[in-house]
Amino acid sequence: RQMCIRDRRRVHGDDGNEIVNTQLNAKLTDCLLGTSLSPEAAATAKIASTALIGVAVPTLIMSGGLSLLLGFLKVLQVIYFLKFLNVRYPDNVSNFLSVFSTANGDSIPNLGLYISQVLRISAKSVPTPKKFMDDSKDGIFITSSGSLLTINLAIHCSYILIKLVSIALNNDILFLRKWVKKVLANFEWSLLIGTITESYLDLCVGCLLQFSNMSNAALHHPFHIISAIISGLYSVVLIFTPLTVIHLLTSKTSFDKVGTPDHVQAFGFLYEDQRIDDYNSRIFTGLVLFKKFVMSNFLVLLYKVPYLQVISIALLFSISAILTWKISPNRTQVGNWIAFLTEAVLVIILIIACLLVEDSGDSRREATRITIGWAINGLVCCIVGLQAFYLLYKTLPGVYLKFKNLGKCLIPRKVI
């Protein structure tokens, strides 16, 4: 039977008679507000996904280093976690922010989720706030943060294995010992701590979701107990990581070593285009991690107080923008401007997001909400554009020199 809606409260059939059905009206209201993917949102997601691949892959291949690319992915990860603000985003925003899940490692196999499926454990057995559950982030740490946890586990196990091989090798196999020593030099401690800093925000959120929903889990399954233990261990590591980074850069024993080839090789993750020769810039490197730690707490612990949640995170990014302006931690002035503008635009996005907290259910406001959503998407694109510009600004000169040198090698030399 066909139905038409003449106003928000009355539903009529094709014969013109009014249909009175509370359940039907409720469903029609939900349909009117809409949760399906609109063509505009799908097109935006496709364009954004293509842009990410188009920028990231050539940079990874041609730049000769990963520090700039990793910095780019960190910004995209922060954008992705804006999705978990307790505001009713319109579809065009929710689907657009979902595109940035690739920066959070969602394309990586989730070992914890695989184990839970083998043991037939339902993710809904430990429910979390709606925004997190909608994105498959439940209260079991080793499944909600399983992808990045898999990377950390693989790298740390590889380090232990190589360390054991180096101990077992005899002096007779000299070339192999040299190779193992070179690999260990990159592991200690750049790769070990670097993997934690790259996945820091997601791991913090995962630990908080685990402990804030412990009463729901009730630890009734060994899998939950193991997840709680691993989460507890990681929580200790994550709390002390910012302090460890600051100590590594500012302690008397390492202060003079910073910038030397050995220190760059051992702690390359700290350098990520930062001005390490300045004391304040060194501290700022640790404060960036501390900002993510605070942001994760605001996202999870203030979820039921949406206005306070959004405003607190906005203040956090405002302080970060001011510190970026004052300290100028990047090696180039262009980098400092890009970092400052990124923080400032994030603050504007959060302020606009406050307009989406209240949901009156009035269909007439939905067009306004969608317009606000497009404004948020536009600002996110501005951030991605700024970061992409900086990647090109830093990498194109190096790529040009490589092609220039390659051309010289291909030109045959004249024999005199």
Secondary structure, DSSP 8 states (H G I E B T S, - for coil): --EEESSSS-EEETTS-EE--HHHHHHHHHHHH--S--HHHHHHHHHHHHHHHHHHHHHHHHSS-SHHHHHHHHHHHHHHHGGGSSS---HHHHHHHHGGGGGGTTTS--HHHHHHHHTT--GGGS---HHHHHTT--S-HHHHTHHHHHHHHHHHHHHHHHHHHHHH--TT-HHHHHHHHHHHHHIIIIIHHHHHHHTHHHHHHHHHHHHHTHHHHTT-SHHHHHHHHHHHHHHHHHHHHHHHHHHHHHSHHHHTTTTSHHHHHHSGGGTTTB-TTSHHHHHHHHHHHHHHHHHHHHHHHTTTSHHHHHHHHHHHHHHHHHHHHHH--BSSHHHHHHHHHHHHHHHHHHHHHGGGS-----GGGHHHHHHHHHHHHHHHHHHHHHHHHHHHHHHHHHHHHHHHHHHHHHS-----
